[in-house]
Amino acid sequence: MSIKILSPGLLTTIQDTGRIGHRKEGIILSGAMDSLALRLANLLVGNPEQAAALEITLTGPKILFQENCLLALTGANLNPKINGCPVKMWRPVMVRAGSILAFGKPVLGSRTYLAVAGSFHIPKILGSYATYLKAGIGGFNGRALQTGDSIPGNWPAPAVAPIWRSLEKKPAPNGFAEVNWRLGSSFYPTLVPNPVIRALKGPEYEWFAPDSQKAFWELPFSLTNQSDRMGYRLKGPALNLLKEKELLSSAVTFGTVQVPAQGQPIVLMADHQTTGGYPRLAQVITADFSLLAQVQPGAKIQYKEINLPEAQGLLLAQEKRMNHLKNILSLKFKT
Amino acid sequence: MKKKLPPVQIIPLGDAAVIVQFGEIISPAIHAWVKAFAEKIAQHPFSGFVEMVPAYTTVTIHYNAWVVSQEGKYNPYDEVVGFIQHQLANLTPGHKNKPRPVEIPVCYGGDFGPDLDFVADHNHLTPAEVIALHAGGHYLVYMIGFAPGFPYLGGMSNKIATPRKKTPRTTIPAGSVGIAGTQTGIYPLSTPGGWQLIGRTPLALFNPDREPASLLQAGDLIKFVPITVARYAEIKQRENEY
């Protein structure tokens, strides 16, 4: 299996669940912005959930499948089409050799994940396949995909052989065949244009003036165009400290809401630096990372405060569903 | 003499990380506790431990809440805090384990250090005196951050402190050694930046094909050693063969 990039789209990179274990060396996490969507795409084609997949941003690429391929699309609805016909997301799809996947105008969300059965045959750098653009390592030659790139694939997992064969037998008038089931809606949050994002108070929450604390929870913040895989720059009411205070650089993480002196918050995303020196006002909960990763530029975010036990309860419930899903899929693949 | 553990704060950083804070000021004494704790955690990681990031006064521990909770049986945060408290008890600062000494060869001045003369003028010194002061110190690596392998160093003489450039350079070559205010540092990757550049090291601070990829680790004690252009070329050649 191999795929060829006919046009790269805005930003198409190979990602996985992150380059874990090297943050103490200043090496950023990287990995999918919407890790849950990537994991689900992988599971739908029989890959380990942390396998490498494509992260497709807003304006999608055009991809030629040079051989038959079992794929799944998850995350944002960027209007995917194969050979010009709409293709369904959230399920295994068999694409015939010579078919072309393309995308239209974004419908909902910002990032689509494309997993192929067997994943891509690329080297692991420091334990991960994720593209780290700034250091030029990982993914495909350490960079975003470009026109003409040909990415080889690995053999699919034996577990998907039955579903592969049955989809190959199905008529495919438009060059592809889909299964007649889809991933249940309970496995992934319902995307909305202007989401409510739940967050915890950050370590320096008490440093902020009471009216700024209040404004943060009560007023919407819009996502500016100066937002990327490193962080989202938000625009909203000014957030001020009670009094000027210097913070020593310390660790930050995915979802940390930090506030530089000008008072407009930045939410750190997958390519965030490992340490930061701005006061950390809040921390987005892991269970809402998908909603956060899928916000489109210009959209409004409303924060909602919850506490740590609630946040961890939601996180554990999500992981429990993922385990459940693995059992369901192992049965589905047999038919 | 047994040193007493300063008051330690344990602060959640979201639902999958926790900050263990040993103080609020930059000091080698506080950092010794940071290092001792980080070493202890490295030796005795708990089930669900993901990784940790030591900084000036803190060690942040990232954990997998699902694994820590034993698939939902226990409260993950309470479990992690219990583990941290267990490791904090009987913690001794790292005086037993001396910091690892690392020598960084630096070719000062010329094309490699275009701001050496400016730093000298600013501090009413000769370039040779700037080199002697910079290479005469020992620098503690407090943390690695900002960029892969970038060390936050403590211990530079105030006699060579120089403000950042008013207009940052669009590219600073990898290996550049610079001064920004009272700080000195080494650029591991070629990036834009406003530091005053006084020299360059031929060593690769970051090499993704090496394990660990970062030449320096928090807690190392480094010393800059002046070298000639010829020696720079020699070492550079060797680094590339590596």
HADDOCK unambig.tbl for C-alpha pairs under 7 A between the chains (distance, minus, plus):
assign (segid A and resid 21 and name CA) (segid B and resid 50 and name CA) 6.74 0.50 0.50
assign (segid A and resid 21 and name CA) (segid B and resid 51 and name CA) 5.20 0.50 0.50
assign (segid A and resid 23 and name CA) (segid B and resid 53 and name CA) 6.22 0.50 0.50
assign (segid A and resid 24 and name CA) (segid B and resid 52 and name CA) 6.39 0.50 0.50
assign (segid A and resid 24 and name CA) (segid B and resid 53 and name CA) 4.51 0.50 0.50
assign (segid A and resid 24 and name CA) (segid B and resid 54 and name CA) 6.55 0.50 0.50
assign (segid A and resid 24 and name CA) (segid B and resid 144 and name CA) 6.21 0.50 0.50
assign (segid A and resid 25 and name CA) (segid B and resid 144 and name CA) 5.47 0.50 0.50
assign (segid A and resid 25 and name CA) (segid B and resid 145 and name CA) 6.79 0.50 0.50
assign (segid A and resid 25 and name CA) (segid B and resid 148 and name CA) 5.92 0.50 0.50
assign (segid A and resid 25 and name CA) (segid B and resid 149 and name CA) 5.38 0.50 0.50
assign (segid A and resid 25 and name CA) (segid B and resid 214 and name CA) 5.61 0.50 0.50
assign (segid A and resid 25 and name CA) (segid B and resid 217 and name CA) 6.86 0.50 0.50
assign (segid A and resid 26 and name CA) (segid B and resid 144 and name CA) 5.30 0.50 0.50
assign (segid A and resid 26 and name CA) (segid B and resid 145 and name CA) 4.20 0.50 0.50
assign (segid A and resid 26 and name CA) (segid B and resid 146 and name CA) 6.30 0.50 0.50
assign (segid A and resid 26 and name CA) (segid B and resid 147 and name CA) 5.32 0.50 0.50
assign (segid A and resid 26 and name CA) (segid B and resid 148 and name CA) 4.13 0.50 0.50
assign (segid A and resid 26 and name CA) (segid B and resid 149 and name CA) 5.54 0.50 0.50
assign (segid A and resid 26 and name CA) (segid B and resid 150 and name CA) 6.68 0.50 0.50
assign (segid A and resid 27 and name CA) (segid B and resid 147 and name CA) 6.74 0.50 0.50
assign (segid A and resid 27 and name CA) (segid B and resid 148 and name CA) 4.61 0.50 0.50
assign (segid A and resid 125 and name CA) (segid B and resid 208 and name CA) 6.82 0.50 0.50
assign (segid A and resid 126 and name CA) (segid B and resid 208 and name CA) 6.49 0.50 0.50
assign (segid A and resid 200 and name CA) (segid B and resid 14 and name CA) 6.42 0.50 0.50
assign (segid A and resid 202 and name CA) (segid B and resid 13 and name CA) 6.62 0.50 0.50
assign (segid A and resid 203 and name CA) (segid B and resid 11 and name CA) 6.69 0.50 0.50
assign (segid A and resid 203 and name CA) (segid B and resid 13 and name CA) 6.67 0.50 0.50
assign (segid A and resid 249 and name CA) (segid B and resid 55 and name CA) 6.99 0.50 0.50
assign (segid A and resid 250 and name CA) (segid B and resid 55 and name CA) 5.46 0.50 0.50
assign (segid A and resid 250 and name CA) (segid B and resid 58 and name CA) 6.71 0.50 0.50
assign (segid A and resid 251 and name CA) (segid B and resid 53 and name CA) 6.43 0.50 0.50
assign (segid A and resid 251 and name CA) (segid B and resid 60 and name CA) 6.13 0.50 0.50
assign (segid A and resid 273 and name CA) (segid B and resid 146 and name CA) 5.86 0.50 0.50
assign (segid A and resid 274 and name CA) (segid B and resid 145 and name CA) 5.79 0.50 0.50
assign (segid A and resid 274 and name CA) (segid B and resid 146 and name CA) 6.63 0.50 0.50
assign (segid A and resid 275 and name CA) (segid B and resid 145 and name CA) 5.60 0.50 0.50
assign (segid A and resid 275 and name CA) (segid B and resid 146 and name CA) 6.37 0.50 0.50
assign (segid A and resid 283 and name CA) (segid B and resid 13 and name CA) 6.98 0.50 0.50
assign (segid A and resid 283 and name CA) (segid B and resid 14 and name CA) 5.30 0.50 0.50
assign (segid A and resid 284 and name CA) (segid B and resid 14 and name CA) 6.99 0.50 0.50
assign (segid A and resid 285 and name CA) (segid B and resid 14 and name CA) 6.40 0.50 0.50
assign (segid A and resid 285 and name CA) (segid B and resid 15 and name CA) 6.34 0.50 0.50
assign (segid A and resid 286 and name CA) (segid B and resid 15 and name CA) 6.82 0.50 0.50
assign (segid A and resid 308 and name CA) (segid B and resid 15 and name CA) 6.32 0.50 0.50
assign (segid A and resid 311 and name CA) (segid B and resid 15 and name CA) 6.35 0.50 0.50
assign (segid A and resid 312 and name CA) (segid B and resid 15 and name CA) 5.78 0.50 0.50
assign (segid A and resid 316 and name CA) (segid B and resid 66 and name CA) 5.70 0.50 0.50
assign (segid A and resid 316 and name CA) (segid B and resid 72 and name CA) 5.99 0.50 0.50
assign (segid A and resid 319 and name CA) (segid B and resid 66 and name CA) 6.68 0.50 0.50
